[in-house]
């Protein structure tokens, strides 16, 4: 299984970015997907989750109303649209695949990508 995240970069506070995660080696259309992030010196934290069919989503309180997770099963890709970015959103963002238990925890996921860096300047 490979998860390739892209779309990170440097953006000013208040700006937007869209992250993408292309998946291969798994039945994407049957797999829940997620995004986590890890800021320097901090533990990896849950950002967003989307069910296999896109019918259900969940967000961390810190990003609710600003971030939107979506997926395109025809392209085996999950997205994270990030608006109204804040300096505290600066982190490496990781996509995850196939939740097996608590999707808000790292141990709840079977597969991980390598991450893409998002830097938000003030």
N, C-alpha and C positions, 0 to 999 in steps of 0.2 A: 504494500500500500504506500502510495506517495501523495503527500499533500504539499502543494507548492503555493505559498502565500506571496502576494505581490501588492504593489500600490502604496507602500509606505513612502515617507519622505518628510521634508521640512515644510511646515505651514505656520502661518501666524495665528495667534489666538483669534477665535471667531471664524476661522476658515473651515474648509471642508476637505475631506479625502474619502476615497472609496477603495477599500481593500478587497482583493479577490483571493480566492483559494481554489485552485484547480486540483481535483482529486482523480486518482487512477488506482486501479488494482482492487477496487471494491465495488459492490453494487450500490452506487451512489444514491440511486432513487429509493433505496430501502434504508438509508443511513441518516440518522439525526446528525446534525453538524453543529459545531460551536466555535466561539471565539473566546480566547483568554488573552490576558496581557500581563507583562511583567516589567515593572518599573525598576530602575537601578536601586539595588539594595533592598528590594521588597520581594515578597513571595508572588508567585503567579496567581492571578485572580480571574474569576469568571467575568465575562463581559456579556455574552449573548448566546442563545440557543435557538435552533430551529428544528422542528420535527421533520421527518422524512418527506412529508408531502407539502411542507410549508404552511400547514394549517394552524400550527401552534408556534408561538415565539415567546421568549422570556429574556429579560434584561436585568443586569445589575442596576441597583437604584442609582448609582453614580452616573449612568449613561442613559437612563430612561428618558425618552422625549427628545434625545439628541442623536442617538444611534439607531440604525435600522438594519436588521439582518434579513437577508433574502437569499433565494437560491434559484438556479436554473438547472433542472434535472436533465435537460437535453444537452447541456454543456458541461455537466458534472462539476459545477462551480457554485460556490457559496460566496456571498458578498457581505461586506459590512460598510454601510454608508454612515460616515461620521460627520456630523454638522456641529456648528457652534463649539468648535474644539477649544479646549482649555490647556494651559501648561501642564496641569496634573494628568492629562491624558497621555503625556509622553511616556512611551513604553515600547517594548518589543511585543508585537501582536502575533499570536499563534492561532492557527485553526486546528480543530480537533474533529475526529470522526468516530462514529459508532459509540454512542453513550450506552453504558451497561448498568449504571446505577444512578447515583445522584449527579445530574449533569452540571451542577454548580461547583463540583469538586474535581480536582485534577484526576483523582483515582477513578472517576466515573467515566473516563474515556479510554478507548482502546488504542487510537492512533493519533499522532501529532505531526504537524509540519514543523519547519525550521524557523518560522517567524519572519516578520518584516518590521523594520524600525519606523516608528512614528515619533517625530519630534515637533512639539508645538512651542513656538517662541512667544514670549509676552510682549 
